[in-house]
Amino acid sequence: MKPKLNKDQRFQEQIVPEIELLYRIAWNLTRSSVDAEDLVQETLLKAYKALDRFDGKYPRAWLLTIMRNTNINKGRKKKPELLKDPDYTFETAEHADPENPESIVVDPLFDAELEMAFNKLSDQFKQVIDAVDLRGLSYAETAEKLDIPLGTVMSRLHRARNQIKKSLQDLEATTSGDE
């Protein structure tokens, strides 16, 4: 039986090995080294504070979920939404639970599965998914960036999404069969 590690030891063992990956993903999200470093730092701080509540399973997926939520929240702060009905919005926000059981259990697992499915794609499909779905480029911008015809972008995107969907379905079928 493994001896129980303190918080700092757990952080060193489970979190520190993922920092390089976090930075690469943060840079892909922000396209700025300074913003990526800030996003990683904020992610690590939140992870350290919540480490006592973390069960130790799937640290990469857990960290990526923290990073995704942190990045989304940063985007919300930069682009404040104009409130048409403040009473309704604040009432709704009071009842929102960002740490609901579904987001704690499903999101990290789904993120890890999605990452695995993406990593199975060939480079030509990864490039198109990255450009259109992750960076938000239009099909025309993607075609120009990758120096391929517009129809090829659409075809590769369709095929790549189908491959990801199939990988996720196959994974779901194998995991639901284990129960």
C-alpha positions in Angstrom: 0.0 0.0 0.0 1.3 3.4 -1.0 1.9 5.9 1.8 -0.4 8.9 1.8 1.1 11.9 0.2 0.7 15.4 1.5 -0.7 18.1 -0.8 2.7 19.4 -2.1 3.8 15.8 -2.9 0.6 15.1 -4.7 1.0 18.3 -6.7 4.5 17.4 -7.6 3.5 13.9 -8.6 0.2 14.5 -10.4 0.2 18.1 -11.6 3.8 19.1 -12.4 4.3 16.5 -15.1 1.4 18.0 -17.1 2.7 21.6 -17.1 4.3 21.4 -20.6 1.1 20.0 -22.1 -1.0 22.7 -20.3 1.3 25.4 -21.8 1.0 24.0 -25.4 -2.8 23.9 -25.1 -3.0 27.3 -23.5 -0.9 28.7 -26.3 -3.2 27.1 -28.9 -6.2 28.7 -27.1 -4.6 32.2 -26.7 -2.0 32.4 -29.4 0.1 34.5 -27.1 2.9 33.3 -24.9 2.1 35.9 -22.2 -1.6 35.0 -22.1 -0.7 31.3 -22.2 1.6 31.6 -19.2 -1.1 33.5 -17.3 -3.7 30.9 -18.2 -1.4 28.0 -17.1 -0.5 29.9 -13.8 -4.2 30.5 -13.0 -5.0 26.9 -13.8 -2.2 25.6 -11.6 -3.3 27.9 -8.7 -6.9 26.7 -9.0 -5.7 23.1 -9.2 -3.6 23.5 -6.1 -6.5 25.0 -4.1 -8.8 22.2 -5.2 -6.3 19.3 -4.9 -7.8 18.1 -1.6 -11.1 17.5 -3.5 -9.4 15.7 -6.4 -9.6 11.9 -6.4 -6.3 11.5 -8.3 -7.8 9.9 -11.3 -7.3 11.4 -14.8 -5.2 14.4 -13.7 -4.7 15.6 -17.3 -8.4 15.7 -18.0 -9.0 17.4 -14.6 -6.4 20.1 -15.4 -7.7 20.6 -18.9 -11.2 21.1 -17.6 -10.0 23.7 -15.1 -8.1 25.4 -17.9 -11.1 25.4 -20.2 -13.3 26.8 -17.6 -10.7 29.4 -16.6 -10.3 30.5 -20.2 -14.1 30.7 -20.7 -14.4 32.8 -17.6 -11.6 35.1 -18.8 -13.4 35.6 -22.1 -16.6 36.5 -20.2 -14.8 39.1 -18.2 -13.3 40.6 -21.4 -16.7 40.7 -23.2 -19.3 41.7 -20.6 -22.8 40.9 -21.7 -25.3 43.7 -21.8 -28.2 42.7 -19.5 -31.6 43.1 -21.0 -33.3 41.9 -17.8 -30.9 42.1 -14.8 -33.4 40.6 -12.4 -33.8 37.5 -14.5 -30.1 37.1 -15.1 -29.1 37.5 -11.5 -31.8 35.1 -10.3 -30.6 32.6 -12.8 -27.0 33.1 -11.8 -27.8 32.6 -8.1 -29.0 29.1 -8.9 -26.2 28.1 -11.2 -23.9 25.5 -9.8 -20.6 25.4 -11.6 -19.4 22.4 -9.5 -22.5 20.2 -10.1 -21.9 16.5 -10.1 -22.2 16.1 -13.8 -19.5 18.7 -14.6 -17.2 17.1 -12.1 -17.6 13.5 -13.4 -18.6 13.8 -17.0 -16.5 16.7 -18.3 -13.1 15.5 -17.3 -13.8 12.0 -18.8 -15.3 13.4 -21.9 -12.4 15.8 -22.4 -9.9 13.0 -22.1 -11.8 10.8 -24.5 -12.2 13.7 -27.0 -8.4 14.3 -26.8 -7.7 10.6 -27.4 -10.1 10.7 -30.4 -8.4 13.8 -31.8 -5.0 12.4 -31.4 -5.9 9.3 -33.5 -6.6 11.5 -36.5 -4.1 11.9 -39.3 -2.2 15.2 -39.5 -4.3 16.5 -42.4 -7.5 16.0 -40.4 -6.0 17.4 -37.3 -5.0 20.6 -39.2 -8.5 21.2 -40.5 -10.2 20.5 -37.1 -7.6 22.8 -35.4 -8.2 25.6 -37.8 -12.0 25.4 -38.0 -13.2 24.0 -34.7 -10.5 25.1 -32.3 -9.3 28.4 -33.8 -12.6 29.4 -35.4 -11.3 30.1 -38.9 -13.8 30.1 -41.7 -13.6 27.4 -44.4 -12.1 29.9 -46.8 -9.5 31.1 -44.3 -8.6 27.5 -43.6 -8.3 26.7 -47.3 -6.0 29.7 -47.7 -3.9 28.9 -44.6 -3.4 25.2 -45.5 -3.1 26.0 -49.3 -5.8 23.5 -50.2 -9.1 23.9 -52.1 -12.2 24.9 -50.2 -14.0 21.6 -51.1 -11.0 19.7 -49.6 -11.4 21.6 -46.4 -15.1 20.7 -46.2 -14.4 17.1 -47.1 -11.6 16.7 -44.5 -13.6 18.4 -41.8 -16.6 16.2 -42.4 -14.5 13.0 -42.4 -12.5 14.1 -39.4 -15.6 14.9 -37.4 -17.1 11.5 -38.4 -13.9 9.8 -37.2 -14.0 11.6 -33.9 -17.7 10.7 -33.5 -17.0 7.0 -34.3 -14.0 6.9 -31.9 -16.2 8.3 -29.1 -19.0 5.9 -30.0 -16.6 2.9 -30.0 -15.2 4.0 -26.6 -18.7 4.4 -25.2 -19.6 0.9 -26.5 -16.6 -0.6 -24.9 -17.0 1.2 -21.5 -20.8 0.6 -21.3 -20.1 -3.1 -22.0 -17.8 -3.2 -18.9 -20.6 -2.5 -16.5 
